[in-house]
Amino acid sequence: MQKLVIEGGQPLSGTIVPAGNKNAALPCIAAALLTDQDVVLENVPRIRDVDALLALLENLGVTVDWREEHELVLNAAGVDHQDVDEALANRIRASFLLAGPLLARFGRAEMPPPGGDTIGRRRLDPHLDAFRALGATVDDSERAVNVTAPSGLRAADFMMDEPSVMGTENALLAAALAPGEVVIRNAACEPHVQNLAHMLVGMGARIEGIGSNVLRVFGEDRLKGVRHRIGSDHIETGSFIALAAATGGELRIKNAEPENLRMTLLGFERLGVTVRLDGDDVIVPASQEMIVKNDAGEMMPKIEDGPWPAFPADLTSIALALATQSHGSVMIFEKMFENRLFFVDKLVAMGANITLCDPHRAIVIGRARLRGERLESPDIRAGMALLIAALCADGVSEIGNITQIDRGYEKIDERLRELGAHIERVATEPVHA
């Protein structure tokens, strides 16, 4: 086991490049199951969640080859079974993304319950409803989900009961090999969903409505290999903006794809954070005096998440940590997951002034002078929020359970040291009985 030891109070300044989008890389890796030809993915982040999904693919018979640091070659010609390993699936929520391509290409998938962050209930129903609409039979039990379509999938026009990101991705993956026209309504349209759709187009499927909540998929009997680039991670970019603003440093984030940051920047603007755009780069100016921008009538503002293009749920924890360093009061309203805010007690222990109103709402009163503490990372995004707090706190903090942070952020300690952070990764002491 390892932990991060952080000495706070150092402005983070310099230049950084965001990694490839984790939430795009995972469904694109799963899409390799749709063809027996080589799939080459560029700009793949080297993180634990990617490693976990690749282990699942290798167990199914997929060959996996890292040609370069971030270039991955996959070939699923040798897939010899469709039973997904339970122990490996328990490591990652995205294990369930294998259901769609296995069902589409081989007519069946046996899926154990997926793992992942404990940030609240994360329904599988949108996935299963999509498979049923496409003509599959679903046998759902506590131990496994068996999905079969021995006669193949069929054209369909269906409405998703919520714009589930992974549910939409699984529907796209299955529909890419379905005959005729498949219409997916109330679809998610996040950047990572769009990235997957463009990859499937490169493999031979025809998809209309990319970027909207109505997707029309014209599948093919057979898909071909493809070379595809994973886009920049807008969640990581948002995290770096918050890191720089909270510590008072000047940071240039290169190749940030600003088009995907509109609502993020609007939300951060309510906390008094300003940025400049220079082409595809985002520049965070140094020493910003962050003051919460009240609503009309001097009413308390709020930052609330929702389906794209609303403020991203994965940045809610980061926004909450950032709000502790802004002068004024703001409500953070997490609508998507009922356990996402259950890490705020750790920030309170560091000196933050936060009132947790209920599982979904917290009021933050800043600016708080934080102090170093010993902390545990409960999930990926809460771990980054704690890291932001530690970097602007007085004294030394320790963050344990950092495998959670490593699941979503590539070599975060090394990259932050290059920006001036005093941060070290050290082994934790073994516990003796």
N, C-alpha and C positions, 0 to 999 in steps of 0.2 A: 504494500500500500504506500501511497505517496500523498504529500500535502504541499500546498503552496504557502511560503512564508513571505509576507509583503510588508515592507516598510513604507508607510504612506507619506503623503506630502510632497511628492515629486511631480511636477507638470510633465505630461506626456506630449512630446513634440517630435516632429519629423515627418516621414512619409511611410505609408503602409499600403499594401495592396490586399483587398479582401479576397478571401478564398472563394472557390466555387461554391455555389448554393447547395448546401447539404440536402435541402428538401427537394431540389431538382435532381441531384445526383442519384438519390435512392430509387425513385421510380424509373429513371433512365437506365440504371443498372438492371432493374427487374425486367425492363423491356427487351433486354438481350435474349430472354427466353422465347421471344416470339419468332425467332429465325434460327436457321442452322448455319448462317454465315457470320463472319466476324463483325463485331460491333466495337468501334473505337470511340472512347469517350475522352475528351480533353478537359482540362481544368477540374479534375475530380479532387475534392478535398481529402487529405489523408487524416481521417478522424476515425474514432472507434465505431461509430454507427456504420460507416462504409465498410470497415473491416468485418463487422458482424454480418452484414448482408452478403458480402462476398463469401464468407464461410458457409452460409446457407446455400449459395449457388454452387459452390464447389461440392458440397455434399450431394447435390442433385446430379452432378456430372458435368457441370460447366467448367471449361478451362478458363483460368484467370491469369493474366499476365500484365504486370506493370512494366511498360516499355520505358517510360520516363517517370520523373517524380510525380507528375500529375496526369499522366496519360495511361489509360487502362484499356486493354484489349480483352474482350469476352467472346467465347464461342460456345453456344449451347447445342451443338450437333450431337454431343454425347450424353444428353440427359437420358437417364435410364429408369427413373421413377418419379412419382409426383407426390410422394409423402414427405412433407417438410419436417425436418428434425425438430423435436419439441424443445430440447435443451438449447439449441441455437436460436430458435424462434423467441425464446423467453428473454433474450438479450436485447431485443429491439422491436419497437412498435411496427416499423416498416416491413417486418417479416410478412405481414398480411398482403403486401403488395405483390407477392408472388402468386396469389390466388388467381388474379385476372389472366396473366399470360399463360400460366399452366392450364387453366380451364380452356382458354381459346385455342391453344396449339395441340394439347393432348387430350382434351375432353374431360379432365378430372383434376382435382386438387384436394389433398387432405391437409388441412391447416390446423395446427395447434393454436391455442390462445396466444396472441402476441404479447410481448413485454412492453417496455417503454416507461416514460415518466409517470409518476403518480400525481398528476396535476388535476385529477377529476375523472369523471366518467367519460370514456371515449368510445362511442357506439360503433358497432360493426354493422348495424342494420342498414345504413345507406349502401354499403358494399353488397350485402346479401340481397337487398331489394333490386339492385341493378342486375345482379346475376340472374335473379328470377325473371326479371323483365326480358332478359336476353334468351330465356328458354332453359336455363339451368335448373336442376333440382338441388335444393340445399337441405342437408341433414345437419342440424345445429344441436350440439350437446355441450356440456360443460368442459369436456375433455378435448373436443376437436370439432372442426367444421368441415364437413365433406361436401364438395361441390362437384356435380357431374353434369355432363352434356354429351352423352354418347352419340347422339345424332347431330351434334354441332350446335352452334349458337344461331340465333335468328335476328332479323331486323326488328326494331322496336322503337317506340316513341314513349318515353317515360319521364316522370317528374321525380327528382330526388327530394326527400322530405326535409333535407337540410343541405346547404352547399358545402358538404364535407370535402376537404381537399383530397385526402387519401381515397375516399369513396369515388370521387370524380376520376381520379387517376386510375383506379382499378377498373372503372367502367370504360375509360378510354382504352386501356390495355386489352380488355376483353373484346371491345367493339372493333379494334383494328383488324381482327381476323374474322369478323362476322360478315355474312353476305348482306347486300342491300344497304339501306340507309338506317342508321341508328341515331336517334335524336335524344340528347341528354339535356333536360331542362332543369333550371335551378342549379346549374353546375357551378362549382368553384372556378375562379378565374385568376388565382394568384400567379405571380411570375413563374413559379416552379411548375404549375399546371400548364402554363403556356409553353414552357421549355420542353416538357414532355410531349406536348402535342406537335411541336415543330420537329422533334426527333421522329415521331411516328410518321409524319409526312415525308421525312427523308427516307424512311424505310419502305415507303410505297403506299401508305394509306392516304386517303383524301379527307381532310378535316376542314370544315367551314365554321366560322364563328369564334376562332381562337381569340381569347381576351374578353369574350362576352360570357353571359350565363346560359346561353343556348348553344350547344355544340352539335354539329351534324357530322357524323363519321360514316364514310363510305369505305368499308373494309375490303381487304383483298384475301384471296385464298392463301397467298403466300407472301411473306414480307422478306425484304432483302437486308443485307448488312448496311451499315451506315457509319460515317464519321460525324460526330456531333460534339459540340462544345457546350459545357455547362456554364450558365451565366454567373455573374458575380452574386455573392450572397448579400441581399439587401438587409437581412437581419444582422449579419456581422458588421456591415457598414453602419447601421444604426447604433450598434454596440460601441463601435469606435468613436462615433460622434459624441456619444454620452461620456465615454472615458476621457476624451480630450476636454470637453466642456466642464466636467466635474473636477478635473485636476488643474484646469487653467492653462493647458498647453495649446500650442498651435499645431495643427495636424492637417496634412494633405492626404486624402484617401483617393488613390488612383483607380481609374477604371471602375467607378462606383455605380455606373448606370443610373444617373439621377432620375430618370423617368419613373423608376420604381420606388422613389423615396418621397413622393409628393406628400402623402399623408403623414409619414414619419416626421418630415421637416415641419409640417404644420403643427403636429402635436408637440414637438420639442420647442417650437416657437412660443407656445403657450407657457413654457417654463423659462422663457427668456434666452433661449439658445438661438444664435444666428449663424448661418453658414454662407459661404460664397461658392458659386459654381464656376469652374474653369474647364469648359468642355465637358468631358466625362469625369473630371475630378471634383471632389468635394473638399473645400478648405474650411476648417474650423478655426476662427481667429482666437488668439491668446487672450487670457485674462478678461473673460467676459463677466460683466456684472449681471448675473442671472436674476431676473425679477419676474415673478409669475404675472402673466397678462390676464387681468380679470375680464370677465364678460361684461357686457353693457349693464350699467346700473351698479357697477362694482360688485357684481355677483361672483361667487366662487366658480372658477372654470373647472372643467373635467376633461380627462383624457380617457376615452372609452374605445375598446377594441371591437372588432367585428369582421365579417367576411370582406375580402378584397372588393373595393379599394379602401376600406376603412383602415384605421390604425391597426397594425399587425398584432395579433395576440402574443406572438413570440417576443414582442418588445415591451409588453406591459410591465414585466418585472424590472426591466432596464429603466423604463420611464419612472417607475416608483423610486428606484435608487437615485436617479438623477434629480428628482424633485426634492430630495432631502437637502440638496445644495443650492436650491433656488429660493429667493426671498419671497415669502407669501404662502398662501394656502391653495391646495388643489386636490380635487377628488380623482382618484384612479379607479376606474370602473371596469373590472374584468368580467366580461359577459360570457366568455366562451368556456372557461374551466373553473369549477368551483373550488379547487384546491390550489390554484396558482398563487394566491396571495398568502398562503400559510407559512411563508418564510419571513414575514415582516417582524416577528418577535426577535429575529437575529439582528435586524437593523435597529430596533428599539434598544437592544442590549448594547449597541454601539453608540447610543445617544440620540438616535433619530426620534422625532416627535411625530408619531403615526398612530392614528386611531383606526382600528379595523372595525368597520361598522357591521359587516356581515361577510360571508365567504366571498362576495363579489366586489365589495367597495371598501376603499381605504382613503382616509383623509390625511394628507401629508402637510405638515406645517414646517416651513424652512425659513432661514437656512440653519441647519443643525451642524454643530461641531462634533464630528464623529471621532471615536477613539478605537484603537485597535482591540480586537477580540479574537478568541478561538471560535471558529465557525465550522459548520458542516454544509456542504452543498447538497440540497435535496433534489434538484433537477438541473438541466442544462442552463436554462435562462436565469433561474434564481441564483445559480452558481456565478454567472457573469455579473448579476446585480450585486452580489456580495463582493466580488472582485472589484467592481467600481467603487463600492463603499470603502473597501480596504485601501485602495490606492489614494483616496483623498482624506483618509483618517489620520489622526495623530497617533504615532507609535506603530507598533508591530502587530499584524494580524496573521493568523494561521487559518487556512481553509482546508478542511479534510474532505474526503470522498470526491476528489477532483476527477475521478474517472467520469463523473457526470459532465463536467466542463469539457473534458477531452472528447466526449461523444459528439460535440458540436463545434468546437473551436480548435483549429489545427495549431499545435505547438504554441499555445497562447503565451506561455511564460517567455519563450525565446523571442517572440515577436514584440512583446511589450518591453523586454529589456533593451531592444534596439531603439525604442522610443524614450528611454531614460527611466523606466520603472525599476525600482529596487525590489525584485521578485526572484525567488529561488524555488526550485522543485526539490524537495528532500524526502527521504524515506521516513515513514512513520516508525516509531519504536514498536517492536513486537510486544504483544500482551502475553504475559506469562501467567499461567494458572497458579 
